[in-house]
Amino acid sequence: MWHFLNPFSRASSFKGREFDFSFNDGGRAEAGFKGGAGDCVVRAIAIAAQLPYLQVYEDLRLANEAYADTRNDKLARRLNAKGVSPRNGNHRNVFHDYILSHGFQWVPTMRVGAGCQVHLRPDELPIGTLIVKVSKHLSAIIDGVIQDTHNPSRGGNRCVYGYYIRR
């Protein structure tokens, strides 16, 4: 009732400062995949880079496999134990170079100890083709519209760790 007296309440000025949303599975269903999966990395890359879902899926599976075979760290052990399928999730150590190889540039938006500087809002991110990194999720944004299977913006309050932008 007296929200204007509470400095921690959501200000009404945030209304209307959210990205539009469009459901897009990146071609997952068309490729014959069913059910849920932790494949947001595959979907985001397929959508933003305009690549077939199956191609990105297979490329990341091979990248996961190569990482697991050539490294001896915690991630490699996890990949060997859980499997190298991209449906189990993907780690930045594996997908970062793959995204860069498709004409994207990484722009970090968060620094250690600085707190959240950029939120998932249109007035805080550039226009164009983006792959946005938020907590435990990647999402594609094309010309101001979130392309994903759900809207990850949390009403425009979700913190953006960084984004890949198509050059």
N, C-alpha and C positions, 0 to 999 in steps of 0.2 A: 504494500500500500504506500509506504513512504520511501520507495526505492530511490528517489532523488536525494535523500539524505544519506544514503549508504554509498560511500565512494567505491565499494567493491562490487556493487551491482552492475549488471550489464547496462551500458548506456544505450538509450534508444537510437543514438546516432549510428550504431553499428548496423541497424536494420537497413536492408537493401545493399549492403556491402558484401554480398556473398557471390561466389561464382554460380553461374547457371550449371545445371547438371544434366547429362545425357547418359542413359544406360548404354554401356558398350563393353562387351566381353572380349574384345580384341580378336574375334574369330575363333574363340575357344570351342563353342558349341558346334560351329561349322566344321571344325577339325575333328569332331567326333568325341570330344571329352564331355563327361557328364559329372554331376555332383560338384561339391565344393572342393577347393584346393587352395593351398598357400602360394598361388601363382601370380601374385600382383606384379612382380617384376616382369614376367613374360608378357602379361597383358599390356602393361604400360609401354614397354618397348615396342611391341607389335603395333599398338595404336599410334604412338608418336613417330616411329620410324617408318610407318606404313609398310610393314613386313608381314608375311603370313605367320599366324600364331605357331603353326607346326615348325616352321623354320627357326624361329626364335627359341622355341622349346628345345629343339634338338641341338642348336648351337650352345645353349646354356647347359644342357645335359653333358655335352662333350667337354665344355669348359670346367664344369664341376668334376667330371671324371679325371681330367688332366690335372687339376689342382690336387685332388685326393691322391693321385699316383705320384706326384712329384714333390709334395710337401710333407713335412713331419711336424705339424702343429695341431692345435686344438680343433680348428676348422676341418683340416684334412681327416682327423680321426672321427669327427662327427659325420662327415660325408661318407666315410667308409662304413660306419656303423648304421646310419639311417638310410643310406642309398644316395645316389647322385641325381635323382629325379628333381627337376625344377618345381614339381608340385609340392615338394617338402619345404619350399622356401629357398631363397638365394641370398648369398652373402655379398656385401659390397666388394670384397677382395676378388670376387669372381666376375660380377656384372659390370663393375665400373669401367674397365678397359673396353668391354664389349660395347657399351653405350657410346663411349668416346669414338670408337671406330666407325660408328654410323653417323658421324657429323655433328655430334653434340659437344658442348663445352660445359664443364662443371662450374657452378657458381655457389660457393658456400655462403650461408646466411646466418650462421650461428657460430659463436666463438666460446671457448671454455670460460665459464664464469661471467659471461656477458648477459645471460638470460635470453629470452625470446625477443628477437628484433623484427622478424618477418612472420606474418600470419598468412593462412591460406585465404587471402582476400584479393579481389581484382585490383584494388588500389595499392597493394604492396608487392605485386609481382608484375613482370613485364608481359606484354602481349606477344603472342607467337606460339610456337610449339615447345612445350615444356614437359619434362618428366620430373615431378616434384617428390622430394624425399621428406616424409613426415615420420613420426614414430612408428616403427615396424610396418611401414607401408610405402609403396611407390604408386603414384597416380599420374596419368597423362592429362594435360590441360592443353587444349587446342583453341586458340583465338578466344580465350576467356570462358571456355566451357569445359568443365570437368568431364572426362570420358572414363568411366569406371563402372563397376558392378554395384557400387554404393557411393554415396556422397561422404567423403572423409573429412569435410571441412569443419565439422562440429560448430556449425553456425558462424563460420568465419573466425573462430578463435583457436584453431589448431596451429601449432607452431611449425614452421617450415625450417628444416635443417639445412636445406640447400636444394638446388634444382639444376637439371641439365637443360640447356637451351640449344635448339638447333641453330647452327651457324648459317 
